[in-house]
Amino acid sequence: MLASLLECDRTKLLNDLTLADAGALLDDWGFWARPNQLPPPGDWTTWLILAGRGFGKTRSGSEWICARVAGGTPLTAAPGAARRIALVAETAADARDVIVEGESGILACSPAATRPRYEPSKRRLSWPNGAIGTLYNAVEPDQLRGPQHDTAWSDELAKWRYGQETWDNLQLGLRLGARPRQVITTTPKPINVLRDIMSDPATVVTRGSTYENMANLAPAFIKRIIRRYEGTRLGRQELNGEILEDVPGALWHRARIDELRRREAPELLRIVVAIDPAATSGVTGDETGIVVAGLGADGHGYVLEDVSLRGTPHAWGRAAVNAYARWRAERIIGEVNNGGEMIEHVIRTIDPAASYKAVRASRGKVARAEPIAALDEQGRVHHVGAFPELEDQMCAMTSDFDRRAARFSPDRVDARVWALTELMLEAEPGEPRVRSL
């Protein structure tokens, strides 16, 4: 109603507000939010917000938590329903930087009178009325074994490394109070745990796109991200919030990746770090693929970590060397078609003692990928945890893959292929000794 007034009438009305009323209006999320940012009516248990990046998912989650603690908007006096709250993010850093301290996080959205006290060392938010929020992450799902909650917020669930296990542990503890409830804020991906949540009769789904919040997005984001990905398959997922199933003819399929996924690797005989250097650099350039993989005593391959990034040679060189040291890898593998001797120079500059092997591509990416995809199909390769960006690339790569048409370079896939080729197709029997992690 306020927005529909003439500017002069709107200005007069706002100027006539007392400071208390103006402050209350600023804090009233129900006044400022778009309708699909507000919790739906009905007797639901799970509110699933499936939306593109920049939609305002984080703000919706923060405001819902604040309202559930305080009992509605600052203009109401209803008692809060939330006393013990689980705040679950992809990583511990995300829980802190997004859910708690982010620009749309709980601290930023809380009115001064009801703002919680944050104790990072205890992973805890404490509200003045006694409600307690505890931070968890999907890298350590066992954190959720034992604690009980009446309220939960799961952020970016589709990216959780141990998605199913973390979700199951959270549900088993969501048992306090007369009506436990939870919100999920995530950009969608076609993963089993998300499908199961959507099919639950107690789930209400809200959908939205990046375009709905254009007025609040930086012009640079609109120019650089939206214009680049608009109309692409990735854009449909990341901007429009669509759940896209496997690409017809893809070399890998999500159901098979999920079926073969493992929580832990067995005893490993070899570990390598593979680098697929970016053909272009800068913020709009390609990523440098960096993947860690191991060969198990069972003869199977295990993808252990994806530390791919978009950055300078020093940045990706440091990431690769750190992974090499962290996993006590046997060697670093680098594709030299694009980088030439530069890759070895970067690695040696950071760690002169690192074991390095150059590999040269004599075939295209698809031809190199097909033998590894066959190993996956045979059930001989496993992901230890989830690697969403890598898996997205894998499930979008077809036998007639065209980088220009796809508008992305499968650098993560190529690094994975180089690592598993070294371990499973070109390894010399008996060369390495068994190593324990």
Steps between C-alpha positions, in 0.01 A plus 500: 500500500780743589671443166177578313475852645615808316853595600386817678235308698746222582759750620244676722381173652854389580593839643200483734617174656649511847855369540362192673253433219766561234736257673226241531418539131862450403512180704169365367607238248139426414472853361815494286510138382365370172213254557710194416761601760247456778416165660200329338180427691405148600610224732837428341821369657749601230502822300728442201610815316636393159623813327776646287797692629420849620131420558527588869501149645740586782292802605188284500669238718639756744171682535309176553737399780475844663121494478478148640718601793323830568147386411432694180585852391603786729138618481369184670545365849442127448737271692777337301475134400874443459711413801766267358603573143731313261675721244657273240723616213726338243814577704583653837617814321169528315308463827695792642537719191156451346247389761630708793721787385395540136339813360168315508591285798329473836699776672431747220128418493443512876353816657733647762269405787491133405843455341669179619847481648742304280765283664719360216700269726178328610336512154208663676247780469320598822184713482384723787190284550709188560485341154825333393621447143788260431709497181564172317653411166457224243869407504455363855157333501569331835467842667126447467497166680342553841391868503125567491329795335159649436612719208758462223638692205691307235685725256614389152408139569561403137871572551548306824792262486329233711149603412299190580677421826486860624133528410412169667678598822323837501157341456557251781567790739215726385268380774457773760190709558141462388572579133860464376559685174787567262592708198735402216655767278682363197569533133362173361695205369357161397621302801316221676474662842336808346259289299399313817438825686285634217290184489427512875134603561618715792714715267382826343714622209556864408667570166664817380757644263782752505292732282247563777762688703667696221431834668723400793786345303821678406510618135838327465343167601221545247745584224764240578300201625146527369594603148767234481282208612153611396342239273761233575441174679708621794301822502170314517627329816689783669281795393155354442523242777401206281585143588664364186524128450790328325591616152406240237814316394705621797809294585403497869165482679416632844321187614811292434728753671271496804484122501879473507561783747690412818543668837860383540770355280663166578873449534660694214799383298557821307382860512555761230399861441410584140497848347319609185619861455262769380531604138399854598548699819326776693164515676314403183755240390487124531561313821812301566391147579676350805382157615645259757440129445629176645531135402355269763635164608179363344612621157235772487555871448391754763448869430607665826486875446426767241688823563452651156495877484507802276813700571861586425768235437633561851151448647435169328859390550470562873167312511653201321811491720290533816285206388816302418629558854164454672438161341869399498459431130751313290518763227338791323381439144481798265362520147753696297305563179384841622750574774818351359797526735321775690314248718817334625660841553205612715509180706877511547486865606262407782649159591831409331485149647152412368486194274363613164404322180403672176236342279413602147160458341512324165121468485209730570332533840213269411727226366708518819189498717326200345727227646463653846124529458502128422676431830231700678229302326668178607480616861874538542516873584350662809461855625589533867239757590333730247662738253208698354686712244705206374192279480307769314773506235513122480124469445503770232781345295382302198678305230451798264585762762562844353656747739372803309144371487510394866662832597726343759828313502497165686827569680397317817404194298829508312699513825298204631568311177875565520515387863308176440686429176827518690368277777296244311611492137870581505628402844790261519410199715682500834649846448371675816485372851190494716443822690271568794317829548 
